[in-house]
Amino acid sequence: MERTASYECPQCGEQILMFVDPGNGDEQRLIEDCQVCCKANEITVTYDRREKRYIAHAVAIDL
Ligand SMILES: [Zn+2]
């Protein structure tokens, strides 16, 4: 099983690779600081059963 997912940072546009803990379920929501611009994003991770991989989507958090 693929345990990584990538998303585009909404604040700097960089493609970010993240690791997913399968123990947290098929649908996860977490806060991560972008590795490139260090701004906080809310990441929604869902497991695509058909493609057998995690899909991540990031939304900027306004602080
Ligand atoms: Zn960024």
PDB file of the backbone (N, CA, C, O) and the ligand in Angstrom, with CONECT records:
HET     ZN  A 101       1
ATOM      1  N   MET A   1       0.852  -1.203   0.000  1.00  0.00           N
ATOM      2  CA  MET A   1       0.000   0.000   0.000  1.00  0.00           C
ATOM      3  C   MET A   1       0.884   1.249   0.000  1.00  0.00           C
ATOM      4  O   MET A   1       1.865   1.352   0.737  1.00  0.00           O
ATOM      5  N   GLU A   2       0.500   2.168  -0.840  1.00  0.00           N
ATOM      6  CA  GLU A   2       1.244   3.430  -0.902  1.00  0.00           C
ATOM      7  C   GLU A   2       0.951   4.248   0.353  1.00  0.00           C
ATOM      8  O   GLU A   2      -0.207   4.505   0.685  1.00  0.00           O
ATOM      9  N   ARG A   3       2.004   4.649   1.038  1.00  0.00           N
ATOM     10  CA  ARG A   3       1.799   5.379   2.289  1.00  0.00           C
ATOM     11  C   ARG A   3       2.209   6.831   2.187  1.00  0.00           C
ATOM     12  O   ARG A   3       2.447   7.493   3.197  1.00  0.00           O
ATOM     13  N   THR A   4       2.286   7.309   0.999  1.00  0.00           N
ATOM     14  CA  THR A   4       2.580   8.720   0.819  1.00  0.00           C
ATOM     15  C   THR A   4       1.474   9.348  -0.017  1.00  0.00           C
ATOM     16  O   THR A   4       0.770   8.670  -0.766  1.00  0.00           O
ATOM     17  N   ALA A   5       1.345  10.643   0.130  1.00  0.00           N
ATOM     18  CA  ALA A   5       0.401  11.393  -0.689  1.00  0.00           C
ATOM     19  C   ALA A   5       1.056  12.733  -0.987  1.00  0.00           C
ATOM     20  O   ALA A   5       1.877  13.220  -0.210  1.00  0.00           O
ATOM     21  N   SER A   6       0.691  13.319  -2.105  1.00  0.00           N
ATOM     22  CA  SER A   6       1.259  14.626  -2.393  1.00  0.00           C
ATOM     23  C   SER A   6       0.136  15.621  -2.638  1.00  0.00           C
ATOM     24  O   SER A   6      -0.947  15.276  -3.112  1.00  0.00           O
ATOM     25  N   TYR A   7       0.433  16.858  -2.301  1.00  0.00           N
ATOM     26  CA  TYR A   7      -0.551  17.912  -2.503  1.00  0.00           C
ATOM     27  C   TYR A   7       0.177  19.175  -2.908  1.00  0.00           C
ATOM     28  O   TYR A   7       1.375  19.328  -2.671  1.00  0.00           O
ATOM     29  N   GLU A   8      -0.565  20.072  -3.519  1.00  0.00           N
ATOM     30  CA  GLU A   8       0.015  21.352  -3.893  1.00  0.00           C
ATOM     31  C   GLU A   8      -0.282  22.358  -2.797  1.00  0.00           C
ATOM     32  O   GLU A   8      -1.441  22.589  -2.452  1.00  0.00           O
ATOM     33  N   CYS A   9       0.764  22.952  -2.253  1.00  0.00           N
ATOM     34  CA  CYS A   9       0.567  23.960  -1.217  1.00  0.00           C
ATOM     35  C   CYS A   9      -0.198  25.143  -1.813  1.00  0.00           C
ATOM     36  O   CYS A   9       0.241  25.726  -2.805  1.00  0.00           O
ATOM     37  N   PRO A  10      -1.352  25.506  -1.207  1.00  0.00           N
ATOM     38  CA  PRO A  10      -2.146  26.609  -1.755  1.00  0.00           C
ATOM     39  C   PRO A  10      -1.488  27.976  -1.549  1.00  0.00           C
ATOM     40  O   PRO A  10      -1.931  28.976  -2.114  1.00  0.00           O
ATOM     41  N   GLN A  11      -0.439  28.011  -0.745  1.00  0.00           N
ATOM     42  CA  GLN A  11       0.155  29.309  -0.397  1.00  0.00           C
ATOM     43  C   GLN A  11       1.440  29.597  -1.170  1.00  0.00           C
ATOM     44  O   GLN A  11       1.787  30.761  -1.372  1.00  0.00           O
ATOM     45  N   CYS A  12       2.152  28.555  -1.603  1.00  0.00           N
ATOM     46  CA  CYS A  12       3.352  28.805  -2.393  1.00  0.00           C
ATOM     47  C   CYS A  12       3.378  28.001  -3.691  1.00  0.00           C
ATOM     48  O   CYS A  12       4.255  28.201  -4.532  1.00  0.00           O
ATOM     49  N   GLY A  13       2.405  27.080  -3.855  1.00  0.00           N
ATOM     50  CA  GLY A  13       2.297  26.354  -5.113  1.00  0.00           C
ATOM     51  C   GLY A  13       3.242  25.180  -5.269  1.00  0.00           C
ATOM     52  O   GLY A  13       3.264  24.532  -6.315  1.00  0.00           O
ATOM     53  N   GLU A  14       4.034  24.899  -4.223  1.00  0.00           N
ATOM     54  CA  GLU A  14       4.968  23.778  -4.313  1.00  0.00           C
ATOM     55  C   GLU A  14       4.233  22.450  -4.136  1.00  0.00           C
ATOM     56  O   GLU A  14       3.231  22.369  -3.426  1.00  0.00           O
ATOM     57  N   GLN A  15       4.744  21.425  -4.786  1.00  0.00           N
ATOM     58  CA  GLN A  15       4.226  20.073  -4.616  1.00  0.00           C
ATOM     59  C   GLN A  15       4.881  19.476  -3.372  1.00  0.00           C
ATOM     60  O   GLN A  15       6.105  19.364  -3.302  1.00  0.00           O
ATOM     61  N   ILE A  16       4.068  19.096  -2.400  1.00  0.00           N
ATOM     62  CA  ILE A  16       4.586  18.603  -1.126  1.00  0.00           C
ATOM     63  C   ILE A  16       4.274  17.118  -0.997  1.00  0.00           C
ATOM     64  O   ILE A  16       3.143  16.687  -1.224  1.00  0.00           O
ATOM     65  N   LEU A  17       5.288  16.344  -0.630  1.00  0.00           N
ATOM     66  CA  LEU A  17       5.091  14.916  -0.388  1.00  0.00           C
ATOM     67  C   LEU A  17       4.954  14.696   1.111  1.00  0.00           C
ATOM     68  O   LEU A  17       5.787  15.159   1.891  1.00  0.00           O
ATOM     69  N   MET A  18       3.901  13.988   1.513  1.00  0.00           N
ATOM     70  CA  MET A  18       3.696  13.735   2.936  1.00  0.00           C
ATOM     71  C   MET A  18       3.524  12.229   3.168  1.00  0.00           C
ATOM     72  O   MET A  18       3.160  11.474   2.267  1.00  0.00           O
ATOM     73  N   PHE A  19       3.797  11.833   4.393  1.00  0.00           N
ATOM     74  CA  PHE A  19       3.596  10.444   4.763  1.00  0.00           C
ATOM     75  C   PHE A  19       2.249  10.306   5.457  1.00  0.00           C
ATOM     76  O   PHE A  19       1.840  11.174   6.228  1.00  0.00           O
ATOM     77  N   VAL A  20       1.567   9.199   5.171  1.00  0.00           N
ATOM     78  CA  VAL A  20       0.257   8.944   5.737  1.00  0.00           C
ATOM     79  C   VAL A  20       0.355   7.748   6.673  1.00  0.00           C
ATOM     80  O   VAL A  20       0.966   6.733   6.339  1.00  0.00           O
ATOM     81  N   ASP A  21      -0.253   7.880   7.851  1.00  0.00           N
ATOM     82  CA  ASP A  21      -0.318   6.758   8.779  1.00  0.00           C
ATOM     83  C   ASP A  21      -1.630   6.011   8.529  1.00  0.00           C
ATOM     84  O   ASP A  21      -2.698   6.524   8.863  1.00  0.00           O
ATOM     85  N   PRO A  22      -1.569   4.809   7.946  1.00  0.00           N
ATOM     86  CA  PRO A  22      -2.807   4.085   7.622  1.00  0.00           C
ATOM     87  C   PRO A  22      -3.642   3.771   8.855  1.00  0.00           C
ATOM     88  O   PRO A  22      -4.844   3.528   8.744  1.00  0.00           O
ATOM     89  N   GLY A  23      -3.019   3.772  10.026  1.00  0.00           N
ATOM     90  CA  GLY A  23      -3.740   3.488  11.259  1.00  0.00           C
ATOM     91  C   GLY A  23      -4.738   4.556  11.636  1.00  0.00           C
ATOM     92  O   GLY A  23      -5.579   4.341  12.508  1.00  0.00           O
ATOM     93  N   ASN A  24      -4.658   5.707  10.989  1.00  0.00           N
ATOM     94  CA  ASN A  24      -5.581   6.800  11.301  1.00  0.00           C
ATOM     95  C   ASN A  24      -6.847   6.766  10.461  1.00  0.00           C
ATOM     96  O   ASN A  24      -7.692   7.651  10.590  1.00  0.00           O
ATOM     97  N   GLY A  25      -6.997   5.768   9.608  1.00  0.00           N
ATOM     98  CA  GLY A  25      -8.255   5.597   8.882  1.00  0.00           C
ATOM     99  C   GLY A  25      -8.192   6.039   7.432  1.00  0.00           C
ATOM    100  O   GLY A  25      -7.182   6.545   6.944  1.00  0.00           O
ATOM    101  N   ASP A  26      -9.335   5.820   6.756  1.00  0.00           N
ATOM    102  CA  ASP A  26      -9.414   6.110   5.324  1.00  0.00           C
ATOM    103  C   ASP A  26      -9.655   7.578   5.041  1.00  0.00           C
ATOM    104  O   ASP A  26      -9.494   8.040   3.911  1.00  0.00           O
ATOM    105  N   GLU A  27     -10.044   8.310   6.078  1.00  0.00           N
ATOM    106  CA  GLU A  27     -10.255   9.732   5.886  1.00  0.00           C
ATOM    107  C   GLU A  27      -9.637  10.467   7.061  1.00  0.00           C
ATOM    108  O   GLU A  27     -10.017  10.250   8.211  1.00  0.00           O
ATOM    109  N   GLN A  28      -8.698  11.322   6.769  1.00  0.00           N
ATOM    110  CA  GLN A  28      -7.943  11.981   7.823  1.00  0.00           C
ATOM    111  C   GLN A  28      -7.901  13.472   7.563  1.00  0.00           C
ATOM    112  O   GLN A  28      -7.892  13.929   6.420  1.00  0.00           O
ATOM    113  N   ARG A  29      -7.875  14.216   8.658  1.00  0.00           N
ATOM    114  CA  ARG A  29      -7.720  15.660   8.542  1.00  0.00           C
ATOM    115  C   ARG A  29      -6.635  16.088   9.514  1.00  0.00           C
ATOM    116  O   ARG A  29      -6.673  15.737  10.693  1.00  0.00           O
ATOM    117  N   LEU A  30      -5.685  16.834   9.025  1.00  0.00           N
ATOM    118  CA  LEU A  30      -4.590  17.238   9.889  1.00  0.00           C
ATOM    119  C   LEU A  30      -4.062  18.603   9.478  1.00  0.00           C
ATOM    120  O   LEU A  30      -4.292  19.080   8.367  1.00  0.00           O
ATOM    121  N   ILE A  31      -3.356  19.203  10.402  1.00  0.00           N
ATOM    122  CA  ILE A  31      -2.741  20.496  10.156  1.00  0.00           C
ATOM    123  C   ILE A  31      -1.246  20.274   9.945  1.00  0.00           C
ATOM    124  O   ILE A  31      -0.586  19.618  10.750  1.00  0.00           O
ATOM    125  N   GLU A  32      -0.727  20.823   8.864  1.00  0.00           N
ATOM    126  CA  GLU A  32       0.701  20.685   8.599  1.00  0.00           C
ATOM    127  C   GLU A  32       1.268  22.020   8.167  1.00  0.00           C
ATOM    128  O   GLU A  32       0.636  22.791   7.445  1.00  0.00           O
ATOM    129  N   ASP A  33       2.480  22.269   8.632  1.00  0.00           N
ATOM    130  CA  ASP A  33       3.191  23.436   8.125  1.00  0.00           C
ATOM    131  C   ASP A  33       3.867  23.038   6.820  1.00  0.00           C
ATOM    132  O   ASP A  33       4.511  21.992   6.733  1.00  0.00           O
ATOM    133  N   CYS A  34       3.714  23.879   5.816  1.00  0.00           N
ATOM    134  CA  CYS A  34       4.347  23.604   4.526  1.00  0.00           C
ATOM    135  C   CYS A  34       5.861  23.507   4.712  1.00  0.00           C
ATOM    136  O   CYS A  34       6.473  24.325   5.399  1.00  0.00           O
ATOM    137  N   GLN A  35       6.449  22.486   4.083  1.00  0.00           N
ATOM    138  CA  GLN A  35       7.899  22.289   4.209  1.00  0.00           C
ATOM    139  C   GLN A  35       8.689  23.368   3.475  1.00  0.00           C
ATOM    140  O   GLN A  35       9.878  23.557   3.730  1.00  0.00           O
ATOM    141  N   VAL A  36       8.026  24.069   2.570  1.00  0.00           N
ATOM    142  CA  VAL A  36       8.723  25.063   1.763  1.00  0.00           C
ATOM    143  C   VAL A  36       8.511  26.478   2.304  1.00  0.00           C
ATOM    144  O   VAL A  36       9.478  27.207   2.524  1.00  0.00           O
ATOM    145  N   CYS A  37       7.246  26.870   2.519  1.00  0.00           N
ATOM    146  CA  CYS A  37       6.979  28.252   2.943  1.00  0.00           C
ATOM    147  C   CYS A  37       6.620  28.351   4.422  1.00  0.00           C
ATOM    148  O   CYS A  37       6.448  29.455   4.938  1.00  0.00           O
ATOM    149  N   CYS A  38       6.504  27.206   5.117  1.00  0.00           N
ATOM    150  CA  CYS A  38       6.271  27.145   6.561  1.00  0.00           C
ATOM    151  C   CYS A  38       4.922  27.704   6.992  1.00  0.00           C
ATOM    152  O   CYS A  38       4.712  27.943   8.181  1.00  0.00           O
ATOM    153  N   LYS A  39       4.013  27.917   6.066  1.00  0.00           N
ATOM    154  CA  LYS A  39       2.678  28.367   6.442  1.00  0.00           C
ATOM    155  C   LYS A  39       1.789  27.155   6.709  1.00  0.00           C
ATOM    156  O   LYS A  39       1.998  26.077   6.153  1.00  0.00           O
ATOM    157  N   ALA A  40       0.790  27.357   7.576  1.00  0.00           N
ATOM    158  CA  ALA A  40      -0.052  26.240   7.996  1.00  0.00           C
ATOM    159  C   ALA A  40      -1.158  25.965   6.979  1.00  0.00           C
ATOM    160  O   ALA A  40      -1.817  26.882   6.489  1.00  0.00           O
ATOM    161  N   ASN A  41      -1.340  24.702   6.682  1.00  0.00           N
ATOM    162  CA  ASN A  41      -2.424  24.273   5.808  1.00  0.00           C
ATOM    163  C   ASN A  41      -3.218  23.178   6.508  1.00  0.00           C
ATOM    164  O   ASN A  41      -2.672  22.402   7.293  1.00  0.00           O
ATOM    165  N   GLU A  42      -4.511  23.128   6.214  1.00  0.00           N
ATOM    166  CA  GLU A  42      -5.310  22.003   6.663  1.00  0.00           C
ATOM    167  C   GLU A  42      -5.345  20.988   5.525  1.00  0.00           C
ATOM    168  O   GLU A  42      -5.780  21.289   4.413  1.00  0.00           O
ATOM    169  N   ILE A  43      -4.881  19.786   5.827  1.00  0.00           N
ATOM    170  CA  ILE A  43      -4.776  18.745   4.818  1.00  0.00           C
ATOM    171  C   ILE A  43      -5.902  17.732   5.018  1.00  0.00           C
ATOM    172  O   ILE A  43      -6.094  17.221   6.121  1.00  0.00           O
ATOM    173  N   THR A  44      -6.620  17.454   3.985  1.00  0.00           N
ATOM    174  CA  THR A  44      -7.605  16.378   4.018  1.00  0.00           C
ATOM    175  C   THR A  44      -7.052  15.227   3.192  1.00  0.00           C
ATOM    176  O   THR A  44      -6.724  15.385   2.016  1.00  0.00           O
ATOM    177  N   VAL A  45      -6.954  14.067   3.829  1.00  0.00           N
ATOM    178  CA  VAL A  45      -6.415  12.887   3.160  1.00  0.00           C
ATOM    179  C   VAL A  45      -7.521  11.843   3.060  1.00  0.00           C
ATOM    180  O   VAL A  45      -8.144  11.502   4.066  1.00  0.00           O
ATOM    181  N   THR A  46      -7.763  11.345   1.882  1.00  0.00           N
ATOM    182  CA  THR A  46      -8.735  10.266   1.720  1.00  0.00           C
ATOM    183  C   THR A  46      -8.072   9.112   0.975  1.00  0.00           C
ATOM    184  O   THR A  46      -7.222   9.312   0.108  1.00  0.00           O
ATOM    185  N   TYR A  47      -8.478   7.922   1.331  1.00  0.00           N
ATOM    186  CA  TYR A  47      -7.930   6.741   0.677  1.00  0.00           C
ATOM    187  C   TYR A  47      -8.822   6.350  -0.491  1.00  0.00           C
ATOM    188  O   TYR A  47     -10.020   6.118  -0.325  1.00  0.00           O
ATOM    189  N   ASP A  48      -8.230   6.282  -1.658  1.00  0.00           N
ATOM    190  CA  ASP A  48      -8.965   5.879  -2.853  1.00  0.00           C
ATOM    191  C   ASP A  48      -8.835   4.368  -3.005  1.00  0.00           C
ATOM    192  O   ASP A  48      -7.782   3.865  -3.396  1.00  0.00           O
ATOM    193  N   ARG A  49      -9.906   3.652  -2.696  1.00  0.00           N
ATOM    194  CA  ARG A  49      -9.841   2.181  -2.709  1.00  0.00           C
ATOM    195  C   ARG A  49      -9.608   1.625  -4.105  1.00  0.00           C
ATOM    196  O   ARG A  49      -8.976   0.581  -4.264  1.00  0.00           O
ATOM    197  N   ARG A  50     -10.117   2.316  -5.111  1.00  0.00           N
ATOM    198  CA  ARG A  50      -9.968   1.800  -6.460  1.00  0.00           C
ATOM    199  C   ARG A  50      -8.532   1.976  -6.962  1.00  0.00           C
ATOM    200  O   ARG A  50      -7.968   1.086  -7.599  1.00  0.00           O
ATOM    201  N   GLU A  51      -7.970   3.114  -6.669  1.00  0.00           N
ATOM    202  CA  GLU A  51      -6.597   3.358  -7.115  1.00  0.00           C
ATOM    203  C   GLU A  51      -5.575   2.913  -6.083  1.00  0.00           C
ATOM    204  O   GLU A  51      -4.373   2.912  -6.349  1.00  0.00           O
ATOM    205  N   LYS A  52      -6.060   2.532  -4.896  1.00  0.00           N
ATOM    206  CA  LYS A  52      -5.202   2.034  -3.826  1.00  0.00           C
ATOM    207  C   LYS A  52      -4.100   3.027  -3.473  1.00  0.00           C
ATOM    208  O   LYS A  52      -2.930   2.670  -3.337  1.00  0.00           O
ATOM    209  N   ARG A  53      -4.506   4.266  -3.332  1.00  0.00           N
ATOM    210  CA  ARG A  53      -3.540   5.259  -2.888  1.00  0.00           C
ATOM    211  C   ARG A  53      -4.267   6.384  -2.176  1.00  0.00           C
ATOM    212  O   ARG A  53      -5.481   6.544  -2.297  1.00  0.00           O
ATOM    213  N   TYR A  54      -3.493   7.158  -1.432  1.00  0.00           N
ATOM    214  CA  TYR A  54      -4.061   8.272  -0.689  1.00  0.00           C
ATOM    215  C   TYR A  54      -4.064   9.527  -1.548  1.00  0.00           C
ATOM    216  O   TYR A  54      -3.110   9.818  -2.269  1.00  0.00           O
ATOM    217  N   ILE A  55      -5.167  10.262  -1.447  1.00  0.00           N
ATOM    218  CA  ILE A  55      -5.313  11.525  -2.154  1.00  0.00           C
ATOM    219  C   ILE A  55      -5.322  12.630  -1.104  1.00  0.00           C
ATOM    220  O   ILE A  55      -6.100  12.573  -0.151  1.00  0.00           O
ATOM    221  N   ALA A  56      -4.487  13.607  -1.267  1.00  0.00           N
ATOM    222  CA  ALA A  56      -4.416  14.698  -0.292  1.00  0.00           C
ATOM    223  C   ALA A  56      -4.819  16.012  -0.949  1.00  0.00           C
ATOM    224  O   ALA A  56      -4.524  16.272  -2.115  1.00  0.00           O
ATOM    225  N   HIS A  57      -5.509  16.832  -0.149  1.00  0.00           N
ATOM    226  CA  HIS A  57      -5.912  18.144  -0.640  1.00  0.00           C
ATOM    227  C   HIS A  57      -5.660  19.151   0.481  1.00  0.00           C
ATOM    228  O   HIS A  57      -6.025  18.902   1.630  1.00  0.00           O
ATOM    229  N   ALA A  58      -5.053  20.256   0.163  1.00  0.00           N
ATOM    230  CA  ALA A  58      -4.680  21.239   1.173  1.00  0.00           C
ATOM    231  C   ALA A  58      -5.460  22.529   1.013  1.00  0.00           C
ATOM    232  O   ALA A  58      -5.697  23.002  -0.099  1.00  0.00           O
ATOM    233  N   VAL A  59      -5.857  23.095   2.161  1.00  0.00           N
ATOM    234  CA  VAL A  59      -6.532  24.376   2.185  1.00  0.00           C
ATOM    235  C   VAL A  59      -5.750  25.286   3.128  1.00  0.00           C
ATOM    236  O   VAL A  59      -5.351  24.868   4.215  1.00  0.00           O
ATOM    237  N   ALA A  60      -5.536  26.513   2.712  1.00  0.00           N
ATOM    238  CA  ALA A  60      -4.779  27.447   3.547  1.00  0.00           C
ATOM    239  C   ALA A  60      -5.556  27.802   4.808  1.00  0.00           C
ATOM    240  O   ALA A  60      -6.778  27.950   4.778  1.00  0.00           O
ATOM    241  N   ILE A  61      -4.838  27.937   5.905  1.00  0.00           N
ATOM    242  CA  ILE A  61      -5.449  28.363   7.158  1.00  0.00           C
ATOM    243  C   ILE A  61      -5.098  29.825   7.372  1.00  0.00           C
ATOM    244  O   ILE A  61      -3.926  30.199   7.369  1.00  0.00           O
ATOM    245  N   ASP A  62      -6.111  30.640   7.555  1.00  0.00           N
ATOM    246  CA  ASP A  62      -5.871  32.050   7.825  1.00  0.00           C
ATOM    247  C   ASP A  62      -5.625  32.225   9.321  1.00  0.00           C
ATOM    248  O   ASP A  62      -6.480  31.901  10.145  1.00  0.00           O
ATOM    249  N   LEU A  63      -4.467  32.731   9.652  1.00  0.00           N
ATOM    250  CA  LEU A  63      -4.143  32.914  11.066  1.00  0.00           C
ATOM    251  C   LEU A  63      -4.400  34.354  11.495  1.00  0.00           C
ATOM    252  O   LEU A  63      -4.184  34.701  12.656  1.00  0.00           O
TER     253      LEU A  63
HETATM  254 ZN    ZN A 101       3.990  26.349   0.894  1.00  0.00          ZN2+
END
